[in-house]
Amino acid sequence: MDNSLYSSLLSFPVLPAANDQPSYHCPLCQETFDSSRAFEEHKATAQHRVRWLKHWYQNNRLLLARNKNGIVIWPKENIDNVRFEERSGTVSVNLSPGSQKTFPLILKNTGSCPAILRHIELLHTSRLVSITDSHGVAKGEKYVRVLPDVEYAVECHTQADTLGVEQVPVAFQFRLEDSSQPFFIIRTIQVNVEDSIAQESAATSPFERQRPGYAIRREPGSYIPGVPIDKDRREKCKRLPLKQFNYDADLFNIAAKNFNHKKVAPHLQKKTKQMKAMLEEGLNANNYGKWFQTLLWLEEMQMEIDIRFYNMSEAPLKKVSKQQYSNADCVELQVPGLAENRPSVLRGDNVFVKLPGQRTIYEGCVHQVLEGSIYLAFSPEFMRTFVNNMKVNVEFTFSRYPLRVCHRAITLTQSLSLRHLTFPNNPALNVASTQNILPFNRRLETNAEQMEAVRNIVAGTSKPAPYIVFGPPGTGKTVTIVEAIKQIYKLQPNSRIVACAPSNSASDIIAVRLLEHISKHHMLRLHAESRMISTIPGNLRDMSNIQEGKIYTPSDEKLMVYKIIICTLVTAGKIAGASLPQGHITHVFLDECGHAMEPEAMSALAGIVEKEAQVVLTGDPHQLGPVIRNTQCFTGEESLFRGNGLDKSYLERLMQMPMYRDSTGHYNRQVVTKLLNNYRSHASILKEPNEMFYDSELQVCADPVYVTAFCKWEYLPKKDFPVIFHGVKGKDEREGNSPSYFNPLEVTYVIDYVKKLLGSRKPKVLGREIGIITPYRRQVEKIRTQLRKVNGAHEIKVGSPEEFQGDERRVIIISTVRASADQLATDQIFRLGFLRNCKRFNVAVTRAKALLILVGCPEILILDDHWGRLMDYVHQMGGYCGQAFPQETDDNLDDLLQRFGNLDLRPTLYEDVSAREKAEAPEWHTEY
């Protein structure tokens, strides 16, 4: 094909260089050139020309698939295991391994003018698909004249190799007899080679974008209240009342126009410019409160939109018997997706219902949350008219309590002048760390970093600034702060300590470990009323705020009795609201702080600590941060809240401040300790994330007997290298109205590895030692469904990277899901979604102790810097197996260019057909 054709295909931007000299940028190859000549030479290369061809093809594939000028092409009807999707021109053929199938593709001229079939060409080589026809057009031997109302058949031959999915575009070139201009129709042959597990895991219905559900319009006072869990429950807050903190309509309208003063109504332009000025100024001590309040309100707006997707029309209600629940007269509502927290519903939440065709709105209070249903208590008026299986329209809500607590904390940072926490400076005095500490956990004696952190925390070397324990994966950050709490309890009898974490499970772990050396009578495990008592560990219940089988809010006097209070960040707001003496709390520990929004972290500080208190944060900015729903709240240089969005944790923001690093770029050891000893993983598992995220500083300190147990496993591609990358050429799919992706073939390979592990004798593996991580909720469900059929698999944990944060397993299997069966795809790098989140990557690949198995599509993963680097490493070490490792050779590039050249399929058409991918909605917070 003529090189000059490609030189004029795309208008590339000319960007100013740092020295104001023009530079030339290729957006396809992400390369910049200093001269026009170098740029032209680049555009002539085969690599660039192929990338442009693929880019053009993807943008025009639906247009190319259309029937044109009266010519229609379709597979012969009623052929077993052959399906045709007209819009995309895809002919799907389902085969079992080792089988083959031949079927006709029918070309028909439905127009009035004869057409000349000039060429048939596969757009890339394939071992699975070939085309023949009776006149030899596919061989380039003849042209065929197709008269009006005449059909011409070509034979499509497909065969199955190993399990996998492959798409092969077949281009047909025509010319009408009265025209010299050629035109093209492309049919994509998709060969699906699947087993029974993949078939069972396939889509059950076509994907349709989800639409917001039924909305009940309600105003305060316009509905009949339900029956709360505790009729006498009141917000007992003497010192710091918890206001509503509602946003106003102006902010909603400004946010809807993305803070663009040119697009808002005239009366909002001044206010919009003021807010835009704040955003351009960036986060500072003066605008701190307004900055985070605006972010919280934007997040709430998105939550209001997102919760509507779960609303239900004509949902049946069933009576709950007194044997099932006796505290109130309740009805049961089945909620699809409840087990996956979609939506999240907690005890004490409200659900609104309305009978179809009626105006009256009833509020139902959630009294019980089961795996797939909830118990609702309505007013006596509703219950008098209730009949079993009555159908109602349902609107879910979310509790605003956590948001209100966050708002109060943010406003308190301003009124209480907590700048030493929000924008700390170096400590005034260089306080010496406490020496001669005998640790309760004697293993810490050999870990210099952990002991340094404990000594510094006890001495308060960072005060009044927060002390940070930077804990990369498996380095024992929770062990460290538990030890520090025990030492403060022992050495400082007058201390009063609050220990918090974002989740109940993480808070429980702290409490359980403290119980090893501290009397339960000196500690309180403080729970929110929304928590189900059944989820509280048994050994913590008699040190919890539980009375007569109910969770209660302790009085101020009772809170003062305890030396240590353990709770979640948001529940710490109850301590802030109590009338405790000034300076009563001397130490606050925030564990897993990198996983919480900054306003949540402030909930455990503002109103609780004075300037003399010691604040300790633990976490890892390279692991998962807060879960945020509104993209307007994201951190990024191009985002509204430049560099300081709601997805950046308090921990991460502080660690970027100069005081936490010295002049040489190393961490300031007076205010931060980086833990370096990894007690979790085999060296081969740790190597790449250690280099990518931790400057290769982590030291392998895991028990060698334990982490080398799989080094001789019979299924390892390379002995003594316990990492497997199994390349799978599947296809990501969606179904129903869920935006979540799944990959049936990857389910097959995951289950196959599970069976091999559970059947292993050397070493023997138990289900509870296996974890399966996948970034998409639908894939979690598909894998769980298949695991129910596997003996011994009921204890295997399956979840997202978020669910494995802070967790570990002897064996981890990762299913990456995203895949493309199309060798001509190029835009996949923009469609990787969750895979491109480096923090998710880091959490996923650092959970394994002794064996890491990765299952994914190599052609897609190689496009991402982190996944591609890991895949290269495994391949070099001999741990790669499955689908052939992707290698782009000159021969491959030349072959593709030749095929397009044979057809004269020149990139001259254009139609914008690609739609912006809808990201999978993150999970709702499940607790507070």
Secondary structure, DSSP 8 states (H G I E B T S, - for coil): --HHHHHTSS---EEE-TTS-EEEEETTTTEEESSHHHHHHHHTSHHHHHHHHHHHHHHHHHHHHS-BTTEEEEE-SS-TTEEEETTTTEEEEEE-TT-EEEEEEEEEE-SSS-EEEEEEEESS--SSEEEEETT-TTTTS--EEE-TT-EEEEEEEEE--SSEEEEEEEEEEEEETT-S--EEEEEEEEEEE--HHHHHTS-SS--------------TTSEE----S-TT-----SSS--------HHHHHHHHTTT-TTTS-GGGHHHHHHHHHHHHH-S-TTTHHHHHHHHHHHHHHHHHHHHGGG-EEEEEEEE--TTT--SS--EEEE-TTGGGTSS---TT-EEEEE-TT---EEEEEEEEE-SSEEEEE--HHHHHH--TTEEEEEEE----HHHHHHHHHHHHHHHTT-HHHHS----SS----------SSGGGGG-HHHHHHHHHHHHTTTTTS-EEEE--TTS-HHHHHHHHHHHHHHH-TT--EEEEESSHHHHHHHHHHHTTTS-GGGEEE---TTS-GGGS-GGGGGGBSEETTEE----HHHHHH-SEEEEETTTTHHHHHS---TT-EEEEEETTGGGSBHHHHHHTTTTTEEEEEEEEEEE-TTS-------GGG--STTSTTTT--TTSBHHHHHHTSGGGB-TTSSB-TTTEEE--EE-S--HHHHHHHHHHHSTT--EE-S-HHHHTTTTT-TT-SSTT--EEEEE-----B--TT----B-HHHHHHHHHHHHHHHT-BTTB--GGGEEEE-S-HHHHHHHHHHHTTSTT-TT-EEE-HHHHTT--EEEEEEE------BTT--GGGGS-GGGG-HHHHHHHHTSEEEEEEEEE-HHHHTTSHHHHHHHHHHHHHT-EEES------HHHHHHHHHHHHHHT--TT--------------------
